[in-house]
Amino acid sequence: MVVTLMYYRLSSQKARTFLLLIASCYFYMSFVPKYILILGGTIVIDYFAGLQIARNKGHLRKTWLIISLAANIGILAYFKYFNFILGNLEPFLQMVFPRKHVPIFDILLPIGLSFHTFQAMSYTIEVYRGKQAPERDFFTYALYVMFYPQLVAGPIERPQNMLPQLRTRQEYKWDNVKEGLTRMLWGLFKKVVIADRIAAVVDYSFDHINTQSSLHLLLGAALYSFQIYCDFSGYSDIGIGAAKVMGIGLMENFNEPYRAHTMPQFWSRWHISLSTWFRDYVYIPLGGNRLGNRRRKLNIMIVFLLSGLWHGANWTFVVWGGLHGILTAFSPGSRKSKDTALSAGKIAFISINFLLVTLLWIFFRAPNLHDALHYLYGIFSFRHGLSKTGVNNMELALSMILIGIMLVREYKYRGHYIKDNRLFACYTGVIVIACYFLGVFNENQFIYFQF
């Protein structure tokens, strides 16, 4: 709030850029201060790489692009995958050096590294393709990478959308403020009232796999589907809303993903900024669907395996991405229909797709492959067990009601905000009261902060 008030008080766009950049640095340093140096280093490299790519021709342009990509991917690989790679190489190294053990290094992953790395790479790639002019002002480019509303968990923006807005002096508009605050409050509601509330049931299910009945294990997995959606889309809503208050529009990151009929449709609605990033910078350069059906399926598999690995240095994420790749590559697809009514047939397809997505989320949530497979076995063994969920029945019923309210609200009023001032005041009061009395404030971080 303080930053926003100061932002509108400043008349100079350059002063506004400095303010937002300082606020972004402060926000990032509140987690691990020293890692601001890593982020600053890549910003300097990418800024000068963009200038050199635009200035040169031929091999020099490609050389500067490679320098930029190598710097970003190298830092990402070291902090996120170095121990993972060493750990998987150990069995082979033991065959050569049987008495030697691979050391495990104490490497703390910088928060949101995968997000701002991909955003930075999109800039130099777009400059190389000639679709984006290089940003001459260093501080504006730095703000593009570090803009605090979406710095640590997206959406992963593109330079064509962000840079023109950061260069333009945004005028104060009460409608922007109302729209932004409405979005932020809704995101907060989804996070603290729904996601953090059902986390207790999810955690209990994954911590007590052996004693839970198949039905309760399935319930825990289904609730995790809603937990991760409300957690991640809640953050996106807060980030998009915070930017909108300052007159800056960020891209949408979710579009009712659990209403998807097929797996390809799910990925056109879930984490849209990441899905389109892989489409534009991996899938299409590999040939997309232009080289025949077999190559199309291979390209899809490559994209999803990389997407799984992007989420974390664990074989659970790789398997999760690979299974999504198989279901997407071999999906029959579906024609887009202008009819938005929910028929019995549509509900059946939506339910089947939701079940598949839910079962695959088990790999995403489980700490290792053994637990993930054990959890799946528990579901399909159709066993009886203790009827415990980690919460009482009233708490579970309340969680179900809140999920239902969330689904109806997003189905009916997605993309709308309250224009009437009195209704806006009432809405604000209701959400604040709901968060205060129904929210769970146990310092749970957003799930995607770890990526």
C-alpha positions in Angstrom: 0.0 0.0 0.0 2.8 2.4 0.9 4.6 1.7 -2.4 1.4 2.2 -4.4 0.6 5.5 -2.7 4.2 6.8 -3.3 4.0 5.5 -6.9 1.0 7.7 -7.7 2.5 10.7 -5.9 5.5 10.7 -8.2 5.1 12.6 -11.4 8.3 11.4 -13.2 8.2 8.0 -14.8 11.9 7.5 -14.1 11.3 8.2 -10.4 8.4 5.6 -10.5 10.7 3.1 -12.1 13.3 3.6 -9.3 10.7 3.3 -6.6 9.3 0.0 -8.0 12.8 -1.3 -8.5 13.9 -0.5 -4.9 10.6 -2.0 -3.6 11.2 -5.2 -5.7 14.8 -5.5 -4.4 13.6 -5.1 -0.8 10.9 -7.7 -1.4 13.3 -10.2 -2.8 16.0 -9.6 -0.2 13.5 -10.2 2.6 13.9 -13.9 1.8 17.7 -14.5 1.3 19.4 -11.1 0.9 22.7 -12.3 -0.7 20.8 -13.9 -3.6 20.0 -10.5 -5.0 23.6 -10.5 -6.3 22.8 -13.6 -8.5 19.7 -12.0 -9.9 21.5 -8.7 -10.4 24.3 -10.5 -12.3 22.0 -12.2 -14.7 20.1 -8.9 -15.3 23.4 -7.2 -16.3 24.4 -10.0 -18.6 21.0 -10.1 -20.3 20.7 -6.4 -20.6 24.0 -6.1 -22.5 23.3 -9.3 -24.5 20.1 -7.8 -25.7 21.9 -4.6 -26.9 24.6 -6.7 -28.6 22.1 -9.0 -30.3 20.4 -6.0 -31.8 23.6 -4.3 -32.8 25.4 -7.2 -34.5 24.6 -9.6 -37.4 25.3 -13.2 -38.2 27.2 -15.4 -35.8 27.8 -12.6 -33.3 24.1 -12.3 -32.7 23.8 -16.0 -32.0 26.9 -15.9 -29.8 25.4 -13.2 -27.5 22.1 -15.2 -27.3 24.0 -18.3 -26.3 25.9 -16.3 -23.6 22.6 -15.0 -22.2 20.9 -18.4 -22.3 24.0 -20.2 -20.8 24.2 -17.7 -17.9 20.5 -18.2 -17.0 20.4 -21.9 -17.6 23.7 -22.4 -15.9 22.6 -20.7 -12.7 19.3 -22.5 -12.7 21.1 -25.9 -13.2 23.6 -25.3 -10.4 21.2 -24.2 -7.8 18.3 -26.5 -8.7 19.8 -29.6 -10.2 23.4 -29.9 -9.2 22.8 -32.2 -6.2 20.1 -34.1 -8.2 22.6 -34.8 -11.0 25.4 -35.9 -8.6 23.0 -38.1 -6.7 21.9 -39.9 -9.8 25.5 -40.3 -11.0 26.7 -41.9 -7.7 25.8 -45.5 -8.7 28.0 -45.2 -11.8 30.8 -43.5 -10.0 30.7 -46.2 -7.3 31.5 -48.8 -10.0 34.8 -46.9 -10.8 35.5 -45.6 -7.3 33.8 -48.0 -4.9 35.1 -46.4 -1.7 34.2 -42.8 -2.7 30.9 -41.2 -2.0 29.5 -38.2 -4.0 29.3 -35.2 -1.7 26.0 -33.5 -1.2 26.4 -29.7 -1.2 24.3 -27.4 1.0 22.7 -25.3 -1.8 19.7 -23.2 -0.9 17.5 -22.6 -4.0 16.9 -18.9 -4.6 13.2 -18.2 -4.3 11.3 -18.0 -7.6 14.5 -18.8 -9.6 12.7 -20.7 -12.3 10.2 -17.9 -12.9 12.5 -14.9 -13.3 15.0 -17.1 -15.3 12.4 -18.0 -17.8 11.1 -14.4 -18.0 14.7 -13.1 -18.6 15.3 -15.7 -21.3 12.1 -14.7 -23.1 13.5 -11.2 -23.5 16.8 -12.1 -25.2 15.0 -14.7 -27.4 12.5 -12.2 -28.6 15.2 -9.6 -29.3 17.1 -12.3 -31.3 13.9 -13.1 -33.3 13.5 -9.4 -34.0 10.1 -9.3 -32.3 11.3 -7.0 -29.5 13.5 -4.0 -29.6 16.3 -4.0 -27.0 15.5 -2.0 -23.9 17.9 0.9 -23.7 17.2 1.9 -20.2 18.9 -0.5 -17.8 16.6 0.3 -14.8 13.5 -0.4 -16.9 14.8 -3.7 -18.0 15.8 -4.6 -14.4 12.3 -3.8 -13.3 10.9 -6.1 -16.1 12.7 -9.0 -14.5 12.2 -7.9 -10.9 8.7 -6.5 -10.8 7.7 -7.6 -7.3 4.0 -8.6 -7.8 5.0 -11.5 -10.1 8.7 -11.9 -9.2 8.7 -15.1 -7.2 5.8 -17.1 -8.7 4.7 -15.5 -12.0 2.9 -15.1 -14.2 6.0 -15.5 -16.5 5.6 -12.3 -18.6 6.8 -11.5 -22.1 8.7 -8.3 -22.9 6.1 -7.2 -25.5 3.5 -6.9 -22.8 5.5 -5.6 -19.9 8.1 -3.2 -21.2 5.7 -0.8 -23.0 3.7 -0.6 -19.7 6.8 0.0 -17.6 7.9 2.9 -19.9 4.5 4.5 -19.8 3.3 6.8 -17.0 0.2 5.1 -15.7 -2.5 7.5 -14.6 -4.5 7.0 -11.4 -7.9 5.4 -12.1 -10.3 4.4 -9.4 -11.7 1.6 -11.6 -8.2 0.1 -11.8 -7.9 0.2 -8.0 -11.3 -1.4 -7.6 -10.5 -4.1 -10.1 -7.1 -4.8 -8.6 -8.3 -4.9 -5.0 -11.2 -7.2 -5.9 -8.7 -9.6 -7.5 -6.3 -9.4 -4.6 -9.0 -10.1 -2.0 -10.3 -13.0 -4.0 -6.7 -14.4 -4.2 -6.2 -14.0 -0.5 -9.5 -15.8 0.2 -8.5 -18.8 -2.0 -5.2 -19.0 -0.3 -5.9 -18.6 3.5 -9.5 -19.7 3.6 -9.5 -22.7 1.2 -6.0 -23.8 0.3 -4.5 -23.6 3.8 -7.7 -25.0 5.4 -7.7 -28.2 3.3 -4.0 -28.6 3.7 -4.5 -30.4 7.0 -6.6 -33.1 5.3 -4.1 -33.5 2.5 -1.1 -33.6 4.8 -2.8 -36.3 6.9 -3.6 -38.4 3.9 0.0 -38.3 2.6 1.5 -38.9 6.1 -0.7 -41.9 6.9 -0.9 -43.8 3.6 -0.9 -47.2 5.3 -3.8 -46.6 7.7 -6.2 -44.8 5.3 -9.0 -46.4 3.4 -9.0 -46.2 -0.4 -11.9 -43.7 -0.3 -10.1 -41.4 2.1 -6.8 -41.6 0.1 -8.8 -40.6 -3.0 -10.4 -37.7 -1.0 -7.0 -36.5 0.1 -5.8 -36.5 -3.5 -8.9 -34.7 -4.8 -8.5 -32.1 -2.1 -4.9 -31.6 -3.0 -6.1 -30.8 -6.6 -8.1 -27.9 -5.1 -5.3 -27.0 -2.6 -2.7 -26.5 -5.3 -5.1 -24.7 -7.5 -6.4 -22.3 -4.8 -2.8 -21.8 -3.6 -1.2 -21.0 -7.0 -4.1 -19.3 -8.7 -4.5 -17.3 -5.4 -1.0 -16.0 -5.7 -1.6 -15.2 -9.4 -4.7 -13.3 -8.5 -2.8 -11.3 -5.8 0.0 -10.5 -8.2 -2.2 -9.6 -11.1 -4.4 -7.5 -8.8 -1.4 -5.7 -7.2 -0.1 -4.7 -10.6 -3.6 -3.6 -11.8 -3.9 -1.2 -8.9 -0.9 0.6 -10.4 -2.4 0.4 -13.9 -0.2 -2.4 -15.2 -1.9 -5.4 -16.8 -0.4 -8.9 -16.4 -1.3 -11.9 -18.4 -3.9 -14.4 -17.1 -2.4 -17.6 -15.6 -5.5 -19.7 -15.0 -8.9 -20.2 -16.8 -11.0 -22.7 -14.8 -8.6 -25.6 -15.5 -10.8 -28.2 -13.8 -13.6 -27.6 -16.4 -11.3 -29.0 -19.1 -12.7 -32.0 -21.1 -9.3 -33.3 -22.2 -5.7 -33.1 -21.1 -4.6 -30.7 -23.9 -7.5 -28.4 -22.8 -6.4 -28.6 -19.2 -2.9 -27.4 -20.2 -4.4 -24.5 -22.2 -6.1 -23.4 -18.9 -3.5 -24.3 -16.2 -0.4 -22.2 -15.6 -0.9 -20.5 -18.9 2.2 -18.4 -18.8 4.4 -21.5 -18.5 2.5 -23.6 -21.0 2.7 -20.9 -23.6 6.4 -20.3 -22.8 7.2 -24.0 -23.6 5.0 -23.8 -26.6 6.7 -20.7 -28.1 10.3 -21.5 -27.1 10.6 -25.3 -27.1 7.6 -27.0 -28.9 7.4 -24.8 -32.0 11.3 -24.6 -32.5 11.4 -28.4 -32.3 8.9 -28.5 -35.2 5.6 -28.4 -33.4 3.0 -30.3 -35.4 4.6 -29.5 -38.8 6.7 -32.6 -39.2 4.1 -35.3 -38.9 2.1 -37.0 -36.1 5.0 -39.1 -34.7 7.3 -36.0 -34.4 4.4 -34.0 -32.9 4.0 -36.7 -30.1 7.8 -36.7 -29.6 7.9 -32.9 -29.3 5.0 -33.0 -26.8 6.9 -35.6 -24.7 10.0 -33.5 -24.7 8.1 -30.4 -23.6 6.3 -32.2 -20.7 9.5 -33.9 -19.5 11.2 -30.5 -19.4 8.2 -29.0 -17.8 8.2 -31.7 -15.1 11.9 -31.1 -14.5 11.3 -27.4 -14.4 9.1 -27.9 -11.3 11.7 -29.6 -9.3 14.9 -31.8 -9.1 13.0 -35.0 -8.2 12.0 -38.1 -10.3 8.5 -37.6 -9.1 8.2 -34.4 -11.2 9.8 -36.1 -14.2 7.3 -38.9 -14.0 4.5 -36.4 -13.4 5.5 -34.5 -16.6 6.0 -37.7 -18.6 2.6 -39.1 -17.8 1.0 -35.7 -18.6 2.9 -35.8 -21.9 1.6 -39.3 -22.8 -2.0 -38.3 -22.0 -1.6 -35.1 -24.0 0.1 -36.6 -27.0 -2.4 -39.4 -27.4 -5.5 -37.4 -26.5 -8.1 -37.4 -29.3 -8.5 -33.7 -28.7 -11.8 -31.8 -28.7 -13.5 -29.3 -30.9 -14.1 -25.9 -29.4 -17.8 -25.2 -28.9 -19.5 -21.9 -28.3 -22.0 -23.7 -26.2 -21.0 -23.1 -22.5 -23.9 -25.1 -21.0 -22.9 -28.1 -18.9 -24.6 -31.1 -20.5 -24.5 -34.6 -19.0 -21.9 -35.6 -21.6 -19.7 -32.7 -20.8 -19.9 -33.3 -17.1 -18.8 -36.9 -17.6 -15.7 -35.9 -19.7 -14.9 -33.1 -17.1 -15.1 -35.6 -14.3 -12.9 -38.2 -16.0 -10.3 -35.6 -16.9 -10.4 -34.2 -13.3 -9.9 -37.8 -12.0 -6.9 -38.3 -14.2 -5.3 -34.9 -13.2 -6.0 -35.7 -9.6 -4.2 -39.1 -9.8 -1.2 -37.5 -11.5 -1.1 -34.8 -8.8 -0.1 -37.6 -6.4 3.3 -37.7 -8.0 3.6 -34.0 -7.7 2.8 -34.0 -4.0 4.6 -37.2 -2.8 8.2 -36.8 -1.6 9.4 -39.7 -3.6 8.3 -42.3 -6.2 7.9 -45.0 -3.6 5.4 -43.0 -1.7 3.6 -42.0 -4.8 3.2 -45.5 -6.1 2.3 -46.7 -2.6 -0.5 -44.0 -2.5 -1.8 -45.1 -5.8 -1.8 -48.7 -4.7 -3.7 -47.7 -1.6 -6.4 -46.1 -3.8 -6.8 -49.0 -6.2 -6.6 -51.8 -3.6 -10.1 -50.8 -2.5 -9.2 -51.4 1.1 -11.0 -50.4 4.3 -9.2 -48.5 6.9 -9.5 -45.8 9.6 -12.0 -43.1 8.8 -9.8 -40.3 9.9 -9.0 -37.2 7.8 -7.0 -35.1 10.2 -10.0 -32.8 10.9 -13.5 -33.2 12.3 -16.6 -33.7 10.1 -17.8 -30.1 10.5 -14.4 -28.8 9.4 -14.4 -31.1 6.4 -18.0 -30.2 5.5 -17.1 -26.5 5.7 -14.1 -27.0 3.4 -16.4 -28.7 0.8 -18.8 -25.8 1.0 -16.0 -23.3 0.5 -14.7 -25.2 -2.5 -18.2 -25.2 -4.0 -18.5 -21.4 -3.4 -15.2 -20.9 -5.1 -16.1 -23.0 -8.2 -19.5 -21.2 -8.6 -17.9 -17.8 -8.2 -15.2 -18.4 -10.8 -17.7 -20.0 -13.2 -20.2 -17.2 -13.0 -18.1 -14.1 -12.4 -14.6 -14.8 -13.7 -13.1 -11.7 -15.3 -15.7 -9.4 -13.6 -15.1 -6.9 -10.9 -17.6 -4.8 -8.9 -18.0 -1.3 -10.4 -20.6 0.0 -8.0 -18.8 1.6 -5.0 -21.3 0.5 -2.4 -21.2 -3.1 -3.6 -17.4 -2.9 -3.7 -17.4 -1.8 -0.1 -19.7 -4.7 0.9 -17.7 -7.2 -1.1 -14.5 -6.0 0.6 -16.0 -6.2 4.0 -17.4 -9.7 3.4 -14.0 -11.1 2.1 -12.1 -9.5 5.0 -14.4 -10.9 7.6 -14.4 -14.3 5.9 -10.5 -14.3 5.9 -10.4 -13.2 9.5 -12.8 -15.8 10.9 -12.3 -18.6 8.5 -8.7 -18.1 7.4 -5.9 -20.4 8.6 -2.8 -18.3 9.4 -0.1 -20.9 10.0 2.7 -19.2 7.9 2.2 -21.7 5.1 4.2 -20.4 2.1 2.7 -20.5 -1.4 3.5 -23.9 -2.9 5.1 -22.5 -6.0 7.6 -20.4 -4.0 9.8 -23.5 -4.0 10.1 -23.4 -7.8 
